[in-house]
Amino acid sequence: MPFDAGVDMADAKNSVFMGTSVVSGSASVLICATGPNTSLGKISDTLVAKAPFPSFEQGTQRFGLLVFFYLFAVEGIKPWFFRRFVEP
């Protein structure tokens, strides 16, 4: 069966993909794309990309930083303030 250039590779009846197992017989194949240019290569690019933080995680991270800076400011300044102005 000859290769029809107008048909999408996934819809072609005579297509084989990486990972295809042949139980018996023989075949001749025409390699059209390799590596990241293949359909599986394009899917792998989307899996490698880092997903953005969900808004909940961003909110909890900001809240944690707020608590950290509050405690650092209040608890860090309090001993200095009491030593300087409250204690004789």
PDB file with SEQRES, HELIX, SHEET and CRYST1 records, atoms N, CA, C and O in Angstrom:
SEQRES   1 A   88  MET PRO PHE ASP ALA GLY VAL ASP MET ALA ASP ALA LYS          
SEQRES   2 A   88  ASN SER VAL PHE MET GLY THR SER VAL VAL SER GLY SER          
SEQRES   3 A   88  ALA SER VAL LEU ILE CYS ALA THR GLY PRO ASN THR SER          
SEQRES   4 A   88  LEU GLY LYS ILE SER ASP THR LEU VAL ALA LYS ALA PRO          
SEQRES   5 A   88  PHE PRO SER PHE GLU GLN GLY THR GLN ARG PHE GLY LEU          
SEQRES   6 A   88  LEU VAL PHE PHE TYR LEU PHE ALA VAL GLU GLY ILE LYS          
SEQRES   7 A   88  PRO TRP PHE PHE ARG ARG PHE VAL GLU PRO                      
HELIX    1 AA1 GLY A   35  ASN A   37  5                                   3    
HELIX    2 AA2 SER A   39  VAL A   48  1                                  10    
HELIX    3 AA3 SER A   55  PHE A   81  1                                  27    
HELIX    4 AA4 PHE A   82  VAL A   86  3                                   5    
CRYST1    1.000    1.000    1.000  90.00  90.00  90.00 P 1           1          
ATOM      1  N   MET A   1       0.866  -1.174   0.000  1.00  0.00           N  
ATOM      2  CA  MET A   1       0.000   0.000   0.000  1.00  0.00           C  
ATOM      3  C   MET A   1       0.913   1.237   0.000  1.00  0.00           C  
ATOM      4  O   MET A   1       1.725   1.375   0.915  1.00  0.00           O  
ATOM      5  N   PRO A   2       0.817   2.112  -0.956  1.00  0.00           N  
ATOM      6  CA  PRO A   2       1.693   3.284  -1.019  1.00  0.00           C  
ATOM      7  C   PRO A   2       1.314   4.328   0.023  1.00  0.00           C  
ATOM      8  O   PRO A   2       0.188   4.369   0.519  1.00  0.00           O  
ATOM      9  N   PHE A   3       2.282   5.158   0.331  1.00  0.00           N  
ATOM     10  CA  PHE A   3       2.072   6.235   1.305  1.00  0.00           C  
ATOM     11  C   PHE A   3       1.312   7.376   0.650  1.00  0.00           C  
ATOM     12  O   PHE A   3       1.688   7.847  -0.423  1.00  0.00           O  
ATOM     13  N   ASP A   4       0.236   7.821   1.302  1.00  0.00           N  
ATOM     14  CA  ASP A   4      -0.558   8.944   0.803  1.00  0.00           C  
ATOM     15  C   ASP A   4      -0.199  10.176   1.629  1.00  0.00           C  
ATOM     16  O   ASP A   4      -0.451  10.206   2.834  1.00  0.00           O  
ATOM     17  N   ALA A   5       0.381  11.185   1.001  1.00  0.00           N  
ATOM     18  CA  ALA A   5       0.842  12.372   1.713  1.00  0.00           C  
ATOM     19  C   ALA A   5      -0.302  13.219   2.248  1.00  0.00           C  
ATOM     20  O   ALA A   5      -0.085  14.027   3.150  1.00  0.00           O  
ATOM     21  N   GLY A   6      -1.510  13.063   1.726  1.00  0.00           N  
ATOM     22  CA  GLY A   6      -2.637  13.878   2.167  1.00  0.00           C  
ATOM     23  C   GLY A   6      -3.298  13.370   3.439  1.00  0.00           C  
ATOM     24  O   GLY A   6      -4.142  14.065   4.004  1.00  0.00           O  
ATOM     25  N   VAL A   7      -2.943  12.187   3.903  1.00  0.00           N  
ATOM     26  CA  VAL A   7      -3.575  11.588   5.077  1.00  0.00           C  
ATOM     27  C   VAL A   7      -2.725  11.883   6.314  1.00  0.00           C  
ATOM     28  O   VAL A   7      -1.497  11.813   6.269  1.00  0.00           O  
ATOM     29  N   ASP A   8      -3.399  12.213   7.416  1.00  0.00           N  
ATOM     30  CA  ASP A   8      -2.695  12.425   8.674  1.00  0.00           C  
ATOM     31  C   ASP A   8      -2.049  11.111   9.103  1.00  0.00           C  
ATOM     32  O   ASP A   8      -2.627  10.039   8.927  1.00  0.00           O  
ATOM     33  N   MET A   9      -0.835  11.203   9.672  1.00  0.00           N  
ATOM     34  CA  MET A   9      -0.098   9.988  10.026  1.00  0.00           C  
ATOM     35  C   MET A   9      -0.863   9.111  11.017  1.00  0.00           C  
ATOM     36  O   MET A   9      -0.794   7.885  10.936  1.00  0.00           O  
ATOM     37  N   ALA A  10      -1.584   9.722  11.942  1.00  0.00           N  
ATOM     38  CA  ALA A  10      -2.326   8.938  12.938  1.00  0.00           C  
ATOM     39  C   ALA A  10      -3.520   8.230  12.307  1.00  0.00           C  
ATOM     40  O   ALA A  10      -3.956   7.194  12.810  1.00  0.00           O  
ATOM     41  N   ASP A  11      -4.049   8.767  11.224  1.00  0.00           N  
ATOM     42  CA  ASP A  11      -5.214   8.161  10.576  1.00  0.00           C  
ATOM     43  C   ASP A  11      -4.838   7.159   9.492  1.00  0.00           C  
ATOM     44  O   ASP A  11      -5.700   6.420   9.016  1.00  0.00           O  
ATOM     45  N   ALA A  12      -3.600   7.120   9.104  1.00  0.00           N  
ATOM     46  CA  ALA A  12      -3.184   6.206   8.045  1.00  0.00           C  
ATOM     47  C   ALA A  12      -3.270   4.769   8.537  1.00  0.00           C  
ATOM     48  O   ALA A  12      -2.905   4.475   9.676  1.00  0.00           O  
ATOM     49  N   LYS A  13      -3.743   3.892   7.698  1.00  0.00           N  
ATOM     50  CA  LYS A  13      -3.909   2.487   8.088  1.00  0.00           C  
ATOM     51  C   LYS A  13      -2.590   1.722   8.054  1.00  0.00           C  
ATOM     52  O   LYS A  13      -2.487   0.647   8.646  1.00  0.00           O  
ATOM     53  N   ASN A  14      -1.595   2.251   7.381  1.00  0.00           N  
ATOM     54  CA  ASN A  14      -0.331   1.538   7.270  1.00  0.00           C  
ATOM     55  C   ASN A  14       0.787   2.243   8.046  1.00  0.00           C  
ATOM     56  O   ASN A  14       1.944   2.194   7.631  1.00  0.00           O  
ATOM     57  N   SER A  15       0.465   2.886   9.147  1.00  0.00           N  
ATOM     58  CA  SER A  15       1.462   3.597   9.950  1.00  0.00           C  
ATOM     59  C   SER A  15       1.938   2.728  11.101  1.00  0.00           C  
ATOM     60  O   SER A  15       1.169   1.950  11.666  1.00  0.00           O  
ATOM     61  N   VAL A  16       3.201   2.865  11.440  1.00  0.00           N  
ATOM     62  CA  VAL A  16       3.759   2.251  12.642  1.00  0.00           C  
ATOM     63  C   VAL A  16       4.428   3.357  13.437  1.00  0.00           C  
ATOM     64  O   VAL A  16       4.944   4.320  12.869  1.00  0.00           O  
ATOM     65  N   PHE A  17       4.415   3.214  14.744  1.00  0.00           N  
ATOM     66  CA  PHE A  17       4.986   4.217  15.624  1.00  0.00           C  
ATOM     67  C   PHE A  17       6.029   3.570  16.501  1.00  0.00           C  
ATOM     68  O   PHE A  17       6.086   2.345  16.615  1.00  0.00           O  
ATOM     69  N   MET A  18       6.874   4.412  17.135  1.00  0.00           N  
ATOM     70  CA  MET A  18       7.879   3.887  18.040  1.00  0.00           C  
ATOM     71  C   MET A  18       7.173   3.090  19.141  1.00  0.00           C  
ATOM     72  O   MET A  18       6.186   3.551  19.714  1.00  0.00           O  
ATOM     73  N   GLY A  19       7.673   1.927  19.420  1.00  0.00           N  
ATOM     74  CA  GLY A  19       7.056   1.083  20.432  1.00  0.00           C  
ATOM     75  C   GLY A  19       6.086   0.075  19.843  1.00  0.00           C  
ATOM     76  O   GLY A  19       5.535  -0.750  20.572  1.00  0.00           O  
ATOM     77  N   THR A  20       5.870   0.127  18.536  1.00  0.00           N  
ATOM     78  CA  THR A  20       4.980  -0.838  17.891  1.00  0.00           C  
ATOM     79  C   THR A  20       5.684  -2.194  17.853  1.00  0.00           C  
ATOM     80  O   THR A  20       6.839  -2.290  17.441  1.00  0.00           O  
ATOM     81  N   SER A  21       4.981  -3.236  18.285  1.00  0.00           N  
ATOM     82  CA  SER A  21       5.540  -4.586  18.280  1.00  0.00           C  
ATOM     83  C   SER A  21       4.986  -5.365  17.105  1.00  0.00           C  
ATOM     84  O   SER A  21       3.786  -5.341  16.833  1.00  0.00           O  
ATOM     85  N   VAL A  22       5.880  -6.056  16.413  1.00  0.00           N  
ATOM     86  CA  VAL A  22       5.482  -6.914  15.298  1.00  0.00           C  
ATOM     87  C   VAL A  22       5.655  -8.349  15.758  1.00  0.00           C  
ATOM     88  O   VAL A  22       6.738  -8.755  16.180  1.00  0.00           O  
ATOM     89  N   VAL A  23       4.562  -9.119  15.669  1.00  0.00           N  
ATOM     90  CA  VAL A  23       4.606 -10.501  16.148  1.00  0.00           C  
ATOM     91  C   VAL A  23       5.266 -11.400  15.122  1.00  0.00           C  
ATOM     92  O   VAL A  23       6.127 -12.209  15.469  1.00  0.00           O  
ATOM     93  N   SER A  24       4.877 -11.270  13.873  1.00  0.00           N  
ATOM     94  CA  SER A  24       5.486 -12.093  12.834  1.00  0.00           C  
ATOM     95  C   SER A  24       5.347 -11.382  11.495  1.00  0.00           C  
ATOM     96  O   SER A  24       4.555 -10.451  11.352  1.00  0.00           O  
ATOM     97  N   GLY A  25       6.109 -11.822  10.537  1.00  0.00           N  
ATOM     98  CA  GLY A  25       6.039 -11.244   9.198  1.00  0.00           C  
ATOM     99  C   GLY A  25       7.188 -10.293   8.943  1.00  0.00           C  
ATOM    100  O   GLY A  25       8.133 -10.202   9.727  1.00  0.00           O  
ATOM    101  N   SER A  26       7.086  -9.593   7.838  1.00  0.00           N  
ATOM    102  CA  SER A  26       8.129  -8.643   7.472  1.00  0.00           C  
ATOM    103  C   SER A  26       7.476  -7.390   6.907  1.00  0.00           C  
ATOM    104  O   SER A  26       6.314  -7.408   6.501  1.00  0.00           O  
ATOM    105  N   ALA A  27       8.231  -6.313   6.887  1.00  0.00           N  
ATOM    106  CA  ALA A  27       7.677  -5.058   6.397  1.00  0.00           C  
ATOM    107  C   ALA A  27       8.804  -4.146   5.947  1.00  0.00           C  
ATOM    108  O   ALA A  27       9.959  -4.310   6.339  1.00  0.00           O  
ATOM    109  N   SER A  28       8.443  -3.196   5.127  1.00  0.00           N  
ATOM    110  CA  SER A  28       9.350  -2.110   4.742  1.00  0.00           C  
ATOM    111  C   SER A  28       8.713  -0.823   5.233  1.00  0.00           C  
ATOM    112  O   SER A  28       7.511  -0.614   5.065  1.00  0.00           O  
ATOM    113  N   VAL A  29       9.518   0.041   5.839  1.00  0.00           N  
ATOM    114  CA  VAL A  29       8.960   1.277   6.384  1.00  0.00           C  
ATOM    115  C   VAL A  29       9.696   2.478   5.818  1.00  0.00           C  
ATOM    116  O   VAL A  29      10.868   2.393   5.450  1.00  0.00           O  
ATOM    117  N   LEU A  30       8.998   3.581   5.756  1.00  0.00           N  
ATOM    118  CA  LEU A  30       9.569   4.862   5.369  1.00  0.00           C  
ATOM    119  C   LEU A  30       9.565   5.743   6.607  1.00  0.00           C  
ATOM    120  O   LEU A  30       8.498   6.046   7.140  1.00  0.00           O  
ATOM    121  N   ILE A  31      10.733   6.160   7.075  1.00  0.00           N  
ATOM    122  CA  ILE A  31      10.832   6.992   8.266  1.00  0.00           C  
ATOM    123  C   ILE A  31      10.584   8.428   7.857  1.00  0.00           C  
ATOM    124  O   ILE A  31      11.325   8.991   7.052  1.00  0.00           O  
ATOM    125  N   CYS A  32       9.530   9.023   8.419  1.00  0.00           N  
ATOM    126  CA  CYS A  32       9.128  10.384   8.048  1.00  0.00           C  
ATOM    127  C   CYS A  32       9.644  11.429   9.025  1.00  0.00           C  
ATOM    128  O   CYS A  32       9.879  12.572   8.634  1.00  0.00           O  
ATOM    129  N   ALA A  33       9.825  11.061  10.279  1.00  0.00           N  
ATOM    130  CA  ALA A  33      10.285  12.011  11.287  1.00  0.00           C  
ATOM    131  C   ALA A  33      10.989  11.241  12.394  1.00  0.00           C  
ATOM    132  O   ALA A  33      10.691  10.074  12.651  1.00  0.00           O  
ATOM    133  N   THR A  34      11.930  11.921  13.044  1.00  0.00           N  
ATOM    134  CA  THR A  34      12.647  11.297  14.157  1.00  0.00           C  
ATOM    135  C   THR A  34      12.730  12.273  15.320  1.00  0.00           C  
ATOM    136  O   THR A  34      12.593  13.485  15.149  1.00  0.00           O  
ATOM    137  N   GLY A  35      12.957  11.727  16.495  1.00  0.00           N  
ATOM    138  CA  GLY A  35      13.174  12.541  17.693  1.00  0.00           C  
ATOM    139  C   GLY A  35      12.001  13.427  18.054  1.00  0.00           C  
ATOM    140  O   GLY A  35      10.859  12.968  18.065  1.00  0.00           O  
ATOM    141  N   PRO A  36      12.270  14.714  18.356  1.00  0.00           N  
ATOM    142  CA  PRO A  36      11.211  15.614  18.806  1.00  0.00           C  
ATOM    143  C   PRO A  36      10.218  16.000  17.701  1.00  0.00           C  
ATOM    144  O   PRO A  36       9.185  16.607  17.981  1.00  0.00           O  
ATOM    145  N   ASN A  37      10.529  15.652  16.456  1.00  0.00           N  
ATOM    146  CA  ASN A  37       9.614  15.974  15.355  1.00  0.00           C  
ATOM    147  C   ASN A  37       8.497  14.954  15.200  1.00  0.00           C  
ATOM    148  O   ASN A  37       7.580  15.168  14.406  1.00  0.00           O  
ATOM    149  N   THR A  38       8.550  13.850  15.938  1.00  0.00           N  
ATOM    150  CA  THR A  38       7.506  12.840  15.851  1.00  0.00           C  
ATOM    151  C   THR A  38       6.319  13.216  16.729  1.00  0.00           C  
ATOM    152  O   THR A  38       6.404  14.148  17.528  1.00  0.00           O  
ATOM    153  N   SER A  39       5.223  12.498  16.583  1.00  0.00           N  
ATOM    154  CA  SER A  39       4.039  12.759  17.408  1.00  0.00           C  
ATOM    155  C   SER A  39       4.341  12.499  18.878  1.00  0.00           C  
ATOM    156  O   SER A  39       3.926  13.277  19.737  1.00  0.00           O  
ATOM    157  N   LEU A  40       5.054  11.422  19.179  1.00  0.00           N  
ATOM    158  CA  LEU A  40       5.407  11.133  20.573  1.00  0.00           C  
ATOM    159  C   LEU A  40       6.415  12.149  21.107  1.00  0.00           C  
ATOM    160  O   LEU A  40       6.389  12.481  22.292  1.00  0.00           O  
ATOM    161  N   GLY A  41       7.292  12.640  20.252  1.00  0.00           N  
ATOM    162  CA  GLY A  41       8.255  13.656  20.675  1.00  0.00           C  
ATOM    163  C   GLY A  41       7.573  14.956  21.055  1.00  0.00           C  
ATOM    164  O   GLY A  41       8.002  15.623  21.997  1.00  0.00           O  
ATOM    165  N   LYS A  42       6.521  15.329  20.346  1.00  0.00           N  
ATOM    166  CA  LYS A  42       5.779  16.549  20.672  1.00  0.00           C  
ATOM    167  C   LYS A  42       5.036  16.389  21.999  1.00  0.00           C  
ATOM    168  O   LYS A  42       4.922  17.344  22.767  1.00  0.00           O  
ATOM    169  N   ILE A  43       4.536  15.195  22.264  1.00  0.00           N  
ATOM    170  CA  ILE A  43       3.867  14.942  23.539  1.00  0.00           C  
ATOM    171  C   ILE A  43       4.881  15.015  24.678  1.00  0.00           C  
ATOM    172  O   ILE A  43       4.572  15.547  25.744  1.00  0.00           O  
ATOM    173  N   SER A  44       6.075  14.493  24.469  1.00  0.00           N  
ATOM    174  CA  SER A  44       7.081  14.507  25.533  1.00  0.00           C  
ATOM    175  C   SER A  44       7.509  15.930  25.865  1.00  0.00           C  
ATOM    176  O   SER A  44       7.868  16.206  27.010  1.00  0.00           O  
ATOM    177  N   ASP A  45       7.481  16.839  24.897  1.00  0.00           N  
ATOM    178  CA  ASP A  45       7.816  18.236  25.188  1.00  0.00           C  
ATOM    179  C   ASP A  45       6.827  18.852  26.167  1.00  0.00           C  
ATOM    180  O   ASP A  45       7.216  19.649  27.021  1.00  0.00           O  
ATOM    181  N   THR A  46       5.558  18.495  26.054  1.00  0.00           N  
ATOM    182  CA  THR A  46       4.561  19.047  26.972  1.00  0.00           C  
ATOM    183  C   THR A  46       4.705  18.441  28.369  1.00  0.00           C  
ATOM    184  O   THR A  46       4.371  19.091  29.360  1.00  0.00           O  
ATOM    185  N   LEU A  47       5.193  17.212  28.458  1.00  0.00           N  
ATOM    186  CA  LEU A  47       5.367  16.583  29.768  1.00  0.00           C  
ATOM    187  C   LEU A  47       6.585  17.119  30.499  1.00  0.00           C  
ATOM    188  O   LEU A  47       6.610  17.133  31.730  1.00  0.00           O  
ATOM    189  N   VAL A  48       7.593  17.557  29.762  1.00  0.00           N  
ATOM    190  CA  VAL A  48       8.818  18.063  30.368  1.00  0.00           C  
ATOM    191  C   VAL A  48       8.613  19.479  30.906  1.00  0.00           C  
ATOM    192  O   VAL A  48       9.256  19.866  31.881  1.00  0.00           O  
ATOM    193  N   ALA A  49       7.730  20.248  30.286  1.00  0.00           N  
ATOM    194  CA  ALA A  49       7.513  21.634  30.707  1.00  0.00           C  
ATOM    195  C   ALA A  49       7.002  21.669  32.146  1.00  0.00           C  
ATOM    196  O   ALA A  49       6.150  20.870  32.533  1.00  0.00           O  
ATOM    197  N   LYS A  50       7.529  22.597  32.924  1.00  0.00           N  
ATOM    198  CA  LYS A  50       7.138  22.702  34.324  1.00  0.00           C  
ATOM    199  C   LYS A  50       5.769  23.374  34.430  1.00  0.00           C  
ATOM    200  O   LYS A  50       5.533  24.429  33.840  1.00  0.00           O  
ATOM    201  N   ALA A  51       4.897  22.760  35.171  1.00  0.00           N  
ATOM    202  CA  ALA A  51       3.548  23.296  35.352  1.00  0.00           C  
ATOM    203  C   ALA A  51       3.587  24.494  36.301  1.00  0.00           C  
ATOM    204  O   ALA A  51       4.349  24.496  37.267  1.00  0.00           O  
ATOM    205  N   PRO A  52       2.774  25.501  36.030  1.00  0.00           N  
ATOM    206  CA  PRO A  52       2.759  26.654  36.935  1.00  0.00           C  
ATOM    207  C   PRO A  52       2.116  26.298  38.272  1.00  0.00           C  
ATOM    208  O   PRO A  52       1.326  25.358  38.369  1.00  0.00           O  
ATOM    209  N   PHE A  53       2.475  27.077  39.311  1.00  0.00           N  
ATOM    210  CA  PHE A  53       1.871  26.860  40.622  1.00  0.00           C  
ATOM    211  C   PHE A  53       0.380  27.128  40.563  1.00  0.00           C  
ATOM    212  O   PHE A  53      -0.042  28.117  39.963  1.00  0.00           O  
ATOM    213  N   PRO A  54      -0.429  26.273  41.172  1.00  0.00           N  
ATOM    214  CA  PRO A  54      -1.848  26.598  41.308  1.00  0.00           C  
ATOM    215  C   PRO A  54      -2.014  27.808  42.227  1.00  0.00           C  
ATOM    216  O   PRO A  54      -1.131  28.106  43.032  1.00  0.00           O  
ATOM    217  N   SER A  55      -3.120  28.489  42.109  1.00  0.00           N  
ATOM    218  CA  SER A  55      -3.331  29.705  42.900  1.00  0.00           C  
ATOM    219  C   SER A  55      -3.342  29.402  44.400  1.00  0.00           C  
ATOM    220  O   SER A  55      -2.923  30.242  45.197  1.00  0.00           O  
ATOM    221  N   PHE A  56      -3.812  28.219  44.796  1.00  0.00           N  
ATOM    222  CA  PHE A  56      -3.805  27.856  46.215  1.00  0.00           C  
ATOM    223  C   PHE A  56      -2.383  27.792  46.749  1.00  0.00           C  
ATOM    224  O   PHE A  56      -2.107  28.293  47.839  1.00  0.00           O  
ATOM    225  N   GLU A  57      -1.477  27.179  45.988  1.00  0.00           N  
ATOM    226  CA  GLU A  57      -0.085  27.088  46.430  1.00  0.00           C  
ATOM    227  C   GLU A  57       0.564  28.463  46.479  1.00  0.00           C  
ATOM    228  O   GLU A  57       1.359  28.740  47.377  1.00  0.00           O  
ATOM    229  N   GLN A  58       0.237  29.323  45.530  1.00  0.00           N  
ATOM    230  CA  GLN A  58       0.772  30.682  45.560  1.00  0.00           C  
ATOM    231  C   GLN A  58       0.282  31.413  46.804  1.00  0.00           C  
ATOM    232  O   GLN A  58       1.046  32.126  47.454  1.00  0.00           O  
ATOM    233  N   GLY A  59      -0.995  31.233  47.131  1.00  0.00           N  
ATOM    234  CA  GLY A  59      -1.550  31.885  48.312  1.00  0.00           C  
ATOM    235  C   GLY A  59      -0.917  31.390  49.600  1.00  0.00           C  
ATOM    236  O   GLY A  59      -0.606  32.192  50.481  1.00  0.00           O  
ATOM    237  N   THR A  60      -0.722  30.089  49.725  1.00  0.00           N  
ATOM    238  CA  THR A  60      -0.109  29.556  50.946  1.00  0.00           C  
ATOM    239  C   THR A  60       1.356  29.977  51.043  1.00  0.00           C  
ATOM    240  O   THR A  60       1.856  30.215  52.142  1.00  0.00           O  
ATOM    241  N   GLN A  61       2.047  30.071  49.910  1.00  0.00           N  
ATOM    242  CA  GLN A  61       3.436  30.521  49.946  1.00  0.00           C  
ATOM    243  C   GLN A  61       3.515  31.988  50.376  1.00  0.00           C  
ATOM    244  O   GLN A  61       4.378  32.352  51.176  1.00  0.00           O  
ATOM    245  N   ARG A  62       2.635  32.818  49.860  1.00  0.00           N  
ATOM    246  CA  ARG A  62       2.627  34.234  50.254  1.00  0.00           C  
ATOM    247  C   ARG A  62       2.263  34.395  51.722  1.00  0.00           C  
ATOM    248  O   ARG A  62       2.839  35.231  52.418  1.00  0.00           O  
ATOM    249  N   PHE A  63       1.301  33.591  52.200  1.00  0.00           N  
ATOM    250  CA  PHE A  63       0.919  33.655  53.608  1.00  0.00           C  
ATOM    251  C   PHE A  63       2.084  33.237  54.497  1.00  0.00           C  
ATOM    252  O   PHE A  63       2.332  33.862  55.528  1.00  0.00           O  
ATOM    253  N   GLY A  64       2.794  32.198  54.110  1.00  0.00           N  
ATOM    254  CA  GLY A  64       3.955  31.761  54.874  1.00  0.00           C  
ATOM    255  C   GLY A  64       5.032  32.836  54.944  1.00  0.00           C  
ATOM    256  O   GLY A  64       5.642  33.041  55.994  1.00  0.00           O  
ATOM    257  N   LEU A  65       5.266  33.526  53.823  1.00  0.00           N  
ATOM    258  CA  LEU A  65       6.239  34.620  53.832  1.00  0.00           C  
ATOM    259  C   LEU A  65       5.767  35.769  54.709  1.00  0.00           C  
ATOM    260  O   LEU A  65       6.575  36.388  55.402  1.00  0.00           O  
ATOM    261  N   LEU A  66       4.467  36.065  54.689  1.00  0.00           N  
ATOM    262  CA  LEU A  66       3.921  37.121  55.529  1.00  0.00           C  
ATOM    263  C   LEU A  66       4.137  36.799  57.001  1.00  0.00           C  
ATOM    264  O   LEU A  66       4.564  37.664  57.766  1.00  0.00           O  
ATOM    265  N   VAL A  67       3.849  35.569  57.406  1.00  0.00           N  
ATOM    266  CA  VAL A  67       4.044  35.158  58.802  1.00  0.00           C  
ATOM    267  C   VAL A  67       5.525  35.223  59.163  1.00  0.00           C  
ATOM    268  O   VAL A  67       5.880  35.691  60.245  1.00  0.00           O  
ATOM    269  N   PHE A  68       6.391  34.758  58.263  1.00  0.00           N  
ATOM    270  CA  PHE A  68       7.831  34.790  58.522  1.00  0.00           C  
ATOM    271  C   PHE A  68       8.316  36.214  58.743  1.00  0.00           C  
ATOM    272  O   PHE A  68       9.008  36.478  59.727  1.00  0.00           O  
ATOM    273  N   PHE A  69       7.973  37.133  57.857  1.00  0.00           N  
ATOM    274  CA  PHE A  69       8.449  38.505  57.993  1.00  0.00           C  
ATOM    275  C   PHE A  69       7.828  39.212  59.194  1.00  0.00           C  
ATOM    276  O   PHE A  69       8.473  40.047  59.828  1.00  0.00           O  
ATOM    277  N   TYR A  70       6.583  38.881  59.507  1.00  0.00           N  
ATOM    278  CA  TYR A  70       5.951  39.455  60.699  1.00  0.00           C  
ATOM    279  C   TYR A  70       6.705  39.013  61.953  1.00  0.00           C  
ATOM    280  O   TYR A  70       7.055  39.836  62.799  1.00  0.00           O  
ATOM    281  N   LEU A  71       6.950  37.714  62.062  1.00  0.00           N  
ATOM    282  CA  LEU A  71       7.656  37.203  63.241  1.00  0.00           C  
ATOM    283  C   LEU A  71       9.077  37.747  63.310  1.00  0.00           C  
ATOM    284  O   LEU A  71       9.566  38.067  64.394  1.00  0.00           O  
ATOM    285  N   PHE A  72       9.733  37.852  62.182  1.00  0.00           N  
ATOM    286  CA  PHE A  72      11.088  38.396  62.157  1.00  0.00           C  
ATOM    287  C   PHE A  72      11.088  39.852  62.605  1.00  0.00           C  
ATOM    288  O   PHE A  72      11.942  40.267  63.388  1.00  0.00           O  
ATOM    289  N   ALA A  73      10.127  40.625  62.102  1.00  0.00           N  
ATOM    290  CA  ALA A  73      10.077  42.046  62.445  1.00  0.00           C  
ATOM    291  C   ALA A  73       9.689  42.248  63.902  1.00  0.00           C  
ATOM    292  O   ALA A  73      10.381  42.962  64.629  1.00  0.00           O  
ATOM    293  N   VAL A  74       8.600  41.636  64.339  1.00  0.00           N  
ATOM    294  CA  VAL A  74       8.099  41.868  65.700  1.00  0.00           C  
ATOM    295  C   VAL A  74       9.018  41.246  66.739  1.00  0.00           C  
ATOM    296  O   VAL A  74       9.426  41.912  67.690  1.00  0.00           O  
ATOM    297  N   GLU A  75       9.342  39.985  66.561  1.00  0.00           N  
ATOM    298  CA  GLU A  75      10.153  39.300  67.564  1.00  0.00           C  
ATOM    299  C   GLU A  75      11.620  39.724  67.486  1.00  0.00           C  
ATOM    300  O   GLU A  75      12.352  39.592  68.467  1.00  0.00           O  
ATOM    301  N   GLY A  76      12.049  40.222  66.352  1.00  0.00           N  
ATOM    302  CA  GLY A  76      13.424  40.679  66.240  1.00  0.00           C  
ATOM    303  C   GLY A  76      13.618  42.064  66.819  1.00  0.00           C  
ATOM    304  O   GLY A  76      14.686  42.365  67.354  1.00  0.00           O  
ATOM    305  N   ILE A  77      12.617  42.903  66.724  1.00  0.00           N  
ATOM    306  CA  ILE A  77      12.725  44.276  67.217  1.00  0.00           C  
ATOM    307  C   ILE A  77      12.377  44.361  68.705  1.00  0.00           C  
ATOM    308  O   ILE A  77      12.886  45.240  69.402  1.00  0.00           O  
ATOM    309  N   LYS A  78      11.531  43.476  69.199  1.00  0.00           N  
ATOM    310  CA  LYS A  78      11.069  43.540  70.584  1.00  0.00           C  
ATOM    311  C   LYS A  78      12.208  43.534  71.601  1.00  0.00           C  
ATOM    312  O   LYS A  78      12.205  44.378  72.498  1.00  0.00           O  
ATOM    313  N   PRO A  79      13.173  42.636  71.509  1.00  0.00           N  
ATOM    314  CA  PRO A  79      14.248  42.680  72.516  1.00  0.00           C  
ATOM    315  C   PRO A  79      15.033  43.985  72.468  1.00  0.00           C  
ATOM    316  O   PRO A  79      15.373  44.536  73.515  1.00  0.00           O  
ATOM    317  N   TRP A  80      15.321  44.481  71.293  1.00  0.00           N  
ATOM    318  CA  TRP A  80      16.034  45.746  71.159  1.00  0.00           C  
ATOM    319  C   TRP A  80      15.220  46.898  71.741  1.00  0.00           C  
ATOM    320  O   TRP A  80      15.763  47.762  72.430  1.00  0.00           O  
ATOM    321  N   PHE A  81      13.911  46.908  71.463  1.00  0.00           N  
ATOM    322  CA  PHE A  81      13.028  47.967  71.935  1.00  0.00           C  
ATOM    323  C   PHE A  81      12.955  47.968  73.460  1.00  0.00           C  
ATOM    324  O   PHE A  81      13.059  49.024  74.085  1.00  0.00           O  
ATOM    325  N   PHE A  82      12.775  46.790  74.063  1.00  0.00           N  
ATOM    326  CA  PHE A  82      12.664  46.710  75.520  1.00  0.00           C  
ATOM    327  C   PHE A  82      13.978  47.079  76.197  1.00  0.00           C  
ATOM    328  O   PHE A  82      13.975  47.750  77.229  1.00  0.00           O  
ATOM    329  N   ARG A  83      15.100  46.647  75.626  1.00  0.00           N  
ATOM    330  CA  ARG A  83      16.382  47.004  76.223  1.00  0.00           C  
ATOM    331  C   ARG A  83      16.652  48.520  76.139  1.00  0.00           C  
ATOM    332  O   ARG A  83      17.259  49.105  77.036  1.00  0.00           O  
ATOM    333  N   ARG A  84      16.202  49.115  75.082  1.00  0.00           N  
ATOM    334  CA  ARG A  84      16.518  50.512  74.867  1.00  0.00           C  
ATOM    335  C   ARG A  84      15.568  51.477  75.557  1.00  0.00           C  
ATOM    336  O   ARG A  84      16.005  52.473  76.134  1.00  0.00           O  
ATOM    337  N   PHE A  85      14.259  51.186  75.504  1.00  0.00           N  
ATOM    338  CA  PHE A  85      13.289  52.163  75.990  1.00  0.00           C  
ATOM    339  C   PHE A  85      12.559  51.761  77.265  1.00  0.00           C  
ATOM    340  O   PHE A  85      12.152  52.643  78.022  1.00  0.00           O  
ATOM    341  N   VAL A  86      12.377  50.494  77.535  1.00  0.00           N  
ATOM    342  CA  VAL A  86      11.566  50.069  78.676  1.00  0.00           C  
ATOM    343  C   VAL A  86      12.440  49.846  79.906  1.00  0.00           C  
ATOM    344  O   VAL A  86      12.131  50.350  80.986  1.00  0.00           O  
ATOM    345  N   GLU A  87      13.518  49.103  79.753  1.00  0.00           N  
ATOM    346  CA  GLU A  87      14.381  48.829  80.892  1.00  0.00           C  
ATOM    347  C   GLU A  87      15.210  50.052  81.219  1.00  0.00           C  
ATOM    348  O   GLU A  87      15.659  50.756  80.314  1.00  0.00           O  
ATOM    349  N   PRO A  88      15.420  50.319  82.502  1.00  0.00           N  
ATOM    350  CA  PRO A  88      16.206  51.508  82.888  1.00  0.00           C  
ATOM    351  C   PRO A  88      17.675  51.373  82.592  1.00  0.00           C  
ATOM    352  O   PRO A  88      18.446  52.293  82.864  1.00  0.00           O  
TER     353      PRO A  88                                                      
END                                                                             
